[in-house]
Amino acid sequence: MSPRRPRPFRDREHAGTLLGEELLRYRGAPDLIVLALPRGGVPVGAAVARALGAPLDVFVVRKLGLPGREELAMGAIASGGVRVVNEDVIEMLRVPREVVDRVAADEELELGRRERVYRADKPPVTLAGRTVILVDDGLATGASMRAAVAAVKERRPARLVVAVPVAAATTVAELRPAVDDLVCLVAPEEFSAVNLWYDHFPQLTDAEVRRLLAAGPDVRTVDATPPAPVPPGHPALVRIPAGEAQLDGELVIPEGARGLVVFAHGSGSSRHSPRNRLVARALRRAHLATLLMDLLTIPEENRDRRSAQHRFDIPLLASRLVQTTAWLAAQPQTRELRIGYFGASTGAAAALVAAAEQPEVIGAVVSRGGRPDLAGPALARVAAPTMLIVGGLDVLVVGLNQSAWAALRTEKRLEIVPGASHLFQEPGALERVAELARGWFATFLQHP
């Protein structure tokens, strides 16, 4: 990012305030704690902790800088003796191991000093079984955050979230599989330094870190803090039981909601899909609640990235949609809402199979760039009004959708978006999908 262009963050506190708004779904999570990486992450973490009503503490990490080029990270160390080494940098620059060990030994002394200065006589906070949000002011290579993640995992938290205002896109992609959730406000493809994204980015002192920590809630009284309700229209993190699995989701219920749309992703995507999130925002503007969820657990997603073994398991994905629908029917805030499914790719087939199994429950289905043909014989049993949306340039999938449309025996519509490819990346294409879906759901998810 060029320093002459407008920067998204005035300072670290402003960045933390914006980040806190994005993290509101964690407000009220059991045993929530915000851990900031000092020094720069502490003012960001303080703002996040205020937004979430959570205690704030530090988690000390030290970067292993290349001698003479300290801004280049060879790795990092963290509390508890954890060391993460960037093998690519070491191999490319042919750094001797004894140099890495010497730098690590020096940084361990500094890490110990900071632990004493920041924590005083307080013992390290217990993380086992808690929801932990790790915060920093930005990530370039992400070496320090990877060390922090590894160290926190050894303490067995129930859930681990990384939250930063800005990070290199490649770092986000590499780090996301290692945690339960990763929230980043800006993730540019071209990234040189964290400070270029701030108008004001001063170096912090140890005294300023101590002051910010002293101003926050005492971490030892966290269990006595009652959970705060999530405001209407803000995202809430939910965990949905599905057999032996626990599925993660993000539920948003706007004021005056008159229906609820469950998103079923496919082909290696997740609830973080920017395409599904754009459609979800459009639906909420039409007073429709949304549930963006992961149909696979994290271990299943990791296996699927290597083998693609789960994304085409339509019976598995459909059964989890059915179980999710039953869970929604049991929740006080959603049980009165008529439910629809929005499916993408193989998730569209799962949505249609699940709809066929619940003809009295599902009010509408929309498929975006989907594989409805994979629903097979279930297509003829779908009772919910169904719209199939496909890009005009996605020739093979157009043919598959036409065959599936012919097999449907319910109220149906096939919409081919001219000039759009499979992912609807062309200007205005995804907005057209959102407009079509909003109209379809608003029509068929009214209270009967």
N, C-alpha and C positions, 0 to 999 in steps of 0.2 A: 504493500500500500504506500503510495507516495505521501510524504509528510505534508504536501501542499493541499491534499484533499481533506474534506471534513472528516474528523475522527469520531467514531461512535461513542467514545467515553470521555467525559470531562476529566475524571480522576478515578481512583480506585473505589471510593465510596459510591460514586454514581454508577460504576459498573456493578458493584455489589447489590445496589438497590434494584437494578434491572434484572440481575441474575436471581435475586430473591423472588421477584414477581414470577419468573419462569418456573421456580421451584415450589410454588404454593401448594402443589398437589401433595407435598410431603409434610405440610403443616399438620400437626397432630399425630404424626406417625409414632408408633410405640418406641419409647426410649431414644428419641431422635437426638443426635449431637452433630454439630458442625466443627470439623477440624480444619484449621487453616495452616497452610505451609508458610512459615515465616521467611523473610520479613514481609515481602510484598503481598502475600495472600491474606494477611491478617485484617487490614481494613476492608477488603472484599468480603472476607468471612464474617466480620462483625456486622456488616449490612445485611448479609444473608441470614445470620442468626436472629437479628431483630425482626426481619420479615416473617420468619418461621416461628418466632417465639421459642427458640431453641437455645441451649447452652453452647458456649463457644470455648474451644480449647485449641492449642497448637499441636502440630505434629512436625517434628523437626526433621528436615531432610537437607543434605548437603550435596551439591553438584560436584563431580570430579572433573575439574577443568583441565584442559591440556596445558601444560606449562608453556608460558609465552603466548598462549591463545586461550585464556581462561574462559572466554565466552563460549568456546566449543566444548561440549560435554562428552567426556569419555564414558560417563556413567554417573551413578549417584549412590549415596548411602543414606540409611534412615535409622531411626530409633529401633533398638532391638538387634543391631548387628546385621541388618539386611544390606546387601550390596547388589546393585544392578549395573552391568557393564554393557556399553554399546560396542559390541564386537565389530560392527561395520566400520566405525570410526577408528578403532584400534588397529584393525587389519589394513585399512586403506592408508593410514599414516604410519604404519609399522611402529607403533608405540611399544617399547619393551614392557614386559609385565612388571618389572621392578619399578618402573616409573609409575605405573598405575597403583602399585602397592604403596609407594612412598606418598603419593598424593592422597590416597585413601587414609593413610595413617594421620597425616596432617589434618584432614577434614574431620576425622573422628574426634580429635582434640577440640576442634571448634564446635562440633555437634554436642559434645558433652558440656562445653561451656554454656552454649545457648540453652540446653535443657535446664541447667542450674539457674541461669538468669531469668528465664521465662516462667519456670514452674515454681521457683523458690523451694518451699518445703512441701509442696503438694505432690502426692504420688501420682504416677500416670493413671489416667482415667480408664476404667474398665470398658471395653468395647464389645465383649462377647454378647451376642444376642441383640445388639442394638442396630438401629438404622444410622449409618455413618455417611455424612456428606463431606468429602474432601474438596477443599477449595484452594485455588491459587489465582493470581492475577492474569495468568496466561501461560500457554505452553508452546514452546518452539519445537525442540526435539522430544520433549516429554520425559526425559530421563529421570528428573526428580520426582515427577508424579508416579512413574512406574515403580520407583523404589518405595514410595509411600504406599501405593496399592499393595505391593508384595508384603510390606511390613504389617499393614492393617489386616490383611487376610489371615495372617498368622494368629491374630487375636480373635478370629472366628465371629465377625459381625453377622447379624441376620441379613443385612442388606448393605451394599457398598455402592455409593454414588459419587462420581467425579463431576464437579461443576466449575466451569471457568468462563470468563467473559469472552475470551478469544483464544484460538489455537490454530495451528497449521492443519489443513484438511487431512494430510497424510497421518499426522499424529493422532487425530481424532479417530480415523479409521483403524489404526493399529491398536489403540488403547480400548476402544469400545468393547471388544469381545472379552476383555479381562475383568469387567465390572458389571454390576447389575443394571446400571443406568449411567449415561454420560450426557450432561447438559452443557452445551456450548452455544453462546449467542451468535458468534461470528467465527466461521471456519473457512478462511480464504485459501485458495489453491496456491497463490503466491504469498509467501510469508518470509519476512527477514528478521524482525525483532518485535517483541511484545510492546515495547514503549512507543512504537510508531502508531499504535491504536489508541493512545491516550493524549489528551491535550496537556495534562499535568501529571508527571510520573516521577516524583522525587524519590530519592533513596530514603528508606526509613531507618530510624535508630532503634536500638534495643529498648530505650526508654519509651518510645512511642508504642512499641509492641506491648510492653507491660501495661501502659495506660489503657490501651484498647481491651486487653484481656481483663483488667480490673473493672472496666465499665460494664462488662457482660455478666450474665447470670453465673452463679457458682455451679460448676459442673457436678459438685457433690450433691446438689439438691435437685438434680434433674428428674428423679423419679417422683418427686412431689409436685411437679408442674403439670396441671391438668391439660389434656389435649384441647387445642383450639379448633373450632369448626371451620371447615373450608367454605368460603363465601360462595353464594350461587354464581354460576358462570365460570368459576375457576376450576382447573383440573384437579382431580383427586386420584391418588394412586390407589389401586385396588388389587387384591390378590384373590384369584378365583380358583376354587378347588375343582379339579377335573380328574377323578379317579385318584391315582397316586401322585399326579402332577399338580403343581401350583402355577397358574398362569398369571402373568403380570399384565395389567391394563391401566389405561388412563381414561377416567370417566369424567365427562363434563355435562352438567345439567343446567342449561340456561333458564332464566326466569320464564315462566309460562310455557315450559316444554310440553309439547303435545304428541311426542313420539320419540323413539330412541333407535339409533342406527348403530349396529355392531359391524365393525370393519374386519374383514377376513383377508389377510394378505396371503401371498404365496410366492413361490420361486425365490426363496432366500431373502425376502424382505422382512420387515418387522413393524411394530407400532410406531417406529421413528420415521417411517417412509414420508418424505416431504410431499409426495403426490397425494397420499391419503390424508395427510394433515391439512393440505390446502382444501380438499373437498370437505373435510370435517368442519373447518371454519365456516365454509359457505352454508353448510347444513345448520349450524348453530345460529346463524343469522336468520334462519327461517324458523327458529324456536324448536329445533330438533336436538335432543340430547345425543351425544356420541360416545361410543366406547371403542377406543383404539387399543387393541390387545395383541399379545403375542400368542399364537396358537401352539408354539413350541417352547419348551423350557430352554434355559441357557445351554445345558449339556447337549440337548437335541439339536439346537441351532448350530453349535460347534461341529457336531458330527455331520449335519446337513451341508455345511459349507465345504466339507471335504468330499462327501459322497453323494449329496443330493438325494439321500434315501428317504427323507421325510416329506419333502415338498410335494411329491406326487402320491403320498399316502392319503388319498381322499377320504377313506373311511375314518382314519384317525382324526384328520382335521375337522370333518363333519361332526364326529362324536363330541369333540371339544366345543364346537359351536352350540350343540344341543345342551351340553352341560352348562355352558355359560348362560344360555337363555334361561335355564331353570334357576340358576343362581340369581339372575336379574329379577325373575318373578318372585323371589323370596325376599328381596330387599325393599324396605319401606319406601325409599325414595324413587324406586323404578318400577315397582310391581304394577302400577296403574298405567304405565306407558306402553303403547302398542309398538312392537319391535319390527325392524326391518334389517336386512343384511346388505352390506356393500362389499362385493367380492372383487379381488383383482387377481389376475393370472390364475394359478391353480386354486386360489382361495375362492374364486367364483364357482368352481365345481363343488367345493365343500359347502358353500352357502346354499346352492341349489339342492344338494342332497339333504342338508339339514332342514331346509324349508319343506321338502317333500315329507320328511318325518314328522313335521309339526304343522299340519295344514290349518289348524284352528288358532295357531299362535303367531305365525309370521305374517305380517301385513304386506310386505313388498320386498323385492330383491332387485338390486342393480349390479350389473357386471361391467367392470372397466378393463378393457384389453384382456378379457378373461378367457379361460378354457372351459366354457360350459359343456363342451362335448364330453369332457371327462366325467360328467355326472351320469352318463349312460342312461339306463332304463329309468332312473329317478326323474328325468326331465318330464316324462309323461304324467308323473304324479304330483308335480308342483302345482299348488293351488294359488300361491301368492302372485299378484301381478308382477311381471318381470320385464325389466328393460336391459337389453344387451347393447353396450356401447363399445365400438371398436374403431380404430384409426383406419382411414381409407388407404394408407400406404402399407398397412400390415396385411398384405394380401392373403397369406396363408391363414392367419387367424380370422380374417373376414369370412373365408369359406367355412371354417369350423363353426363360427358363430351362426352363419346362415343355416347350417345343418341342425344345430341345436335349437335355433328359433323355430324351425319346422317341426321339431319333436315336442315342443311345449304345447300344452292343451289349456293354458290359462290365458288371461288377458296379458298381452305381450307387445313389445315394441323393439325393433332393431334399429339402432341409430348409428350410422356410419359417419364419422367426423372427417370431412374432406381434408386432405393434406396432412393428416396426423399419422405419426408412426406408432409403434407399439407402446412406447412410454409417454406419448402425448407431450413431447418436449418442445414442440413447435410453439411459437408465440400465439397465445390465445386458445390453444387446443385444450389444455387442462382446465382452463376457466370454463370452456364450453361443457366439459364433462361435469364440472361442479354445478353448472346451471341446469343441466338435464337431470342430474341426480336430485337436486333440491326440488325441482318441480314434481318429480315422480314420487318421492317420499312425502312431500307436503300434501299431495293428493290422496295417497293411500294409507297414511299413518294417522289420519284424524281419528279422534275418539269415536267409536261406533255409537 
